[in-house]
Amino acid sequence: MNAFFMLSCIDMYGFLKGRLVAVRVVMLAAAVALIVIGIATIYAVGNPAESRGGDENARLQENWVRQIAFSIAAFAGFLAVNAVNYRRLGAASAGIYAAVLAVLAVLLLDRVIDLPFVPVINGTRRWIRLEAAGRSISLQPSEVCKAAYVLALAWYLRYRSNYRNFSSLVGPFALTLLPLVMILAEPDLGTALLMMPVLFVMLFVAGAKIKHLVLIVLMAAALSPLMWQVMPSYQKVRVSSVLLQSRWLREQARRHPAVGRLLVGGRFSPRRWKNDWGYHLTRSKYAVASGRLRGYGFRRGPFIKYAFLPERHNDFIFAMIAHQWGFAGCTLVLLLYAVIIACGIEIAGHNTDPFGRLLAMGIVAILAVEVLVNVGMTLGLMPITGLTLPLVSYGGSSMVVSMLCLGLLNNVGRCRPFSVAGRR
C-alpha cells in the first residue's frame, strides 16, 4: 500500500511538470466538476428526497458508491498514462490497436461458441465479464477501442504521404472500418457512428485535401439507400425516431404501409410507438422540459421520485440534470465541456509534433461528438444510439476511458514540442 502511495505521488509530480500548466489544471478541474455532478445525479436517482411507494429503484441506490470507485480507478489511469512520454505510446499504438481488435473478435466469437465470460444483455454482446475476489468486473471493449483507435490513427497520419493523395486514404479508412464493422456486429450503434466524424476531423487537421473528403461524403451519400435497406429494423427505428416525433409523419406511416416499411422496416403501430419505439425519447423530453429555468432541486421531481425514464442514471442522465437544475444546470454542464474542448484545442495548437497535434485533436473530437450526440438524443435532435455522456454517465468503462483520453491530452500538453530545427 505504501509503495502504491509513493508511486502515485511520483506520477502526480510528473503530471504537474511541463508546459501549459494553467491550461491543463483548468482542464482537469472542469473534468472533476463534471464527475462530481455525475455522482450527485446518480445518487439523486437512487435516493430521492421524497418517499415513494414500492421503492422502484432500490437497485440504483448504491450506484453512486460504485461511480466513486470508477472515478478513483479512472484517475489512477490518468496518472498512469502520464508516466511515460506520449510518443512512446504512439510507437506501441499498433500493438495496442491489434490487442483491442482481438478482444472485439472474442465478442464476435461468442456468436459461434457460447463463452461464459461474454454475457448477452438485451440481445447485445458488448461486455466481457470477469470474476475477481468474489466480484464481477465488466469491461466494454468498444469503449477502450475509442482511445486505441485515435492513438493508432494519429500515429499513422503523422506522415504527409499517408493522407495527401486519394489512394492514400485507403489506409486511414481501413483502420476505421475494421473496428467499426466489428462494433456494429455487437451491436453498438453509438460507438460505431462516433468513429467516422473523428476520422474526418483528424484527416482535416492532418491536411487532407477538402475535395477528397467531399468526394468520400458524396460516395457515402450515394450508398446510403443501400445501407438503409440492409440495416436491421430496430436500428432503423432508432434513426427514424427523430422524424417520427412529428405527429403528421406518424399518421402518414400508419395510413401508408410503404412509408411505415421505409421508416421502421415493417408495419407502423401508434401503440408500439407510444410504449416502445418512442418511449425513451418522449419521456426524456418531458423530463427536460419540466425542469424549466431552475429545476425542481437536488433529489426532487417526479422523474427522480418515480421510474418514469429507464436508464436515467446512464444514457439519459442529462435529462435528470435538466429535471433537477433546469436550464441553468444544463448550461453549466455544457460550459464545463466547452472548457475541456477549448483546453484541448489550445494544447493541440501549441504542439508542433504532427503526432501530438493529431492525437490531441482526435481526443477533442471524441469528447465533442459524444457530448453532441448524447445531449442531442436526450432532446430528440439525434437518434437514440446508447452513447453515454462522458465523465457524467454511470459506468466504469466509459469513465476510465474518458479519463485515459484526458490523460493523453495532458501528456501531449506537458511534453516539449517536437521540432527538427531551432526557431528563428
C-alpha positions, 0 to 999 in steps of 0.5 A, a space after each residue: 500500500 505504501 509503495 502504491 502511495 509513493 508511486 502515485 505521488 511520483 506520477 502526480 509530480 510528473 503530471 504537474 511538470 511541463 508546459 501549459 500548466 494553467 491550461 491543463 489544471 483548468 482542464 482537469 478541474 472542469 473534468 472533476 466538476 463534471 464527475 462530481 455532478 455525475 455522482 450527485 445525479 446518480 445518487 439523486 436517482 437512487 435516493 430521492 428526497 421524497 418517499 415513494 411507494 414500492 421503492 422502484 429503484 432500490 437497485 440504483 441506490 448504491 450506484 453512486 458508491 460504485 461511480 466513486 470507485 470508477 472515478 478513483 480507478 479512472 484517475 489512477 489511469 490518468 496518472 498512469 498514462 502520464 508516466 511515460 512520454 506520449 510518443 512512446 505510446 504512439 510507437 506501441 499504438 499498433 500493438 495496442 490497436 491489434 490487442 483491442 481488435 482481438 478482444 472485439 473478435 472474442 465478442 464476435 466469437 461468442 456468436 459461434 461458441 457460447 463463452 461464459 465470460 461474454 454475457 448477452 444483455 438485451 440481445 447485445 454482446 458488448 461486455 466481457 465479464 470477469 470474476 475477481 475476489 468474489 466480484 464481477 468486473 465488466 469491461 466494454 471493449 468498444 469503449 477502450 477501442 475509442 482511445 486505441 483507435 485515435 492513438 493508432 490513427 494519429 500515429 499513422 497520419 503523422 506522415 504527409 504521404 499517408 493522407 495527401 493523395 486519394 489512394 492514400 486514404 485507403 489506409 486511414 479508412 481501413 483502420 476505421 472500418 475494421 473496428 467499426 464493422 466489428 462494433 456494429 456486429 455487437 451491436 453498438 450503434 453509438 460507438 460505431 457512428 462516433 468513429 467516422 466524424 473523428 476520422 474526418 476531423 483528424 484527416 482535416 487537421 492532418 491536411 487532407 485535401 477538402 475535395 477528397 473528403 467531399 468526394 468520400 461524403 458524396 460516395 457515402 451519400 450515394 450508398 446510403 439507400 443501400 445501407 438503409 435497406 440492409 440495416 436491421 429494423 430496430 436500428 432503423 427505428 432508432 434513426 427514424 425516431 427523430 422524424 417520427 416525433 412529428 405527429 403528421 409523419 406518424 399518421 402518414 406511416 400508419 395510413 401508408 404501409 410503404 412509408 411505415 416499411 421505409 421508416 421502421 422496416 415493417 408495419 407502423 403501430 401508434 401503440 408500439 410507438 407510444 410504449 416502445 419505439 418512442 418511449 425513451 425519447 418522449 419521456 426524456 423530453 418531458 423530463 427536460 422540459 419540466 425542469 424549466 429555468 431552475 429545476 425542481 432541486 437536488 433529489 426532487 421531481 417526479 422523474 427522480 421520485 418515480 421510474 418514469 425514464 429507464 436508464 436515467 442514471 446512464 444514457 439519459 442522465 442529462 435529462 435528470 440534470 435538466 429535471 433537477 437544475 433546469 436550464 441553468 444546470 444544463 448550461 453549466 454542464 455544457 460550459 464545463 465541456 466547452 472548457 475541456 474542448 477549448 483546453 484541448 484545442 489550445 494544447 493541440 495548437 501549441 504542439 508542433 509534433 504532427 503526432 501530438 497535434 493529431 492525437 490531441 485533436 482526435 481526443 477533442 473530437 471524441 469528447 465533442 461528438 459524444 457530448 453532441 450526440 448524447 445531449 442531442 438524443 436526450 432532446 430528440 435532435 439525434 437518434 437514440 444510439 446508447 452513447 453515454 455522456 462522458 465523465 457524467 454517465 454511470 459506468 466504469 468503462 466509459 469513465 476510465 476511458 474518458 479519463 485515459 483520453 484526458 490523460 493523453 491530452 495532458 501528456 501531449 500538453 506537458 511534453 516539449 514540442 517536437 521540432 527538427 530545427 531551432 526557431 528563428 
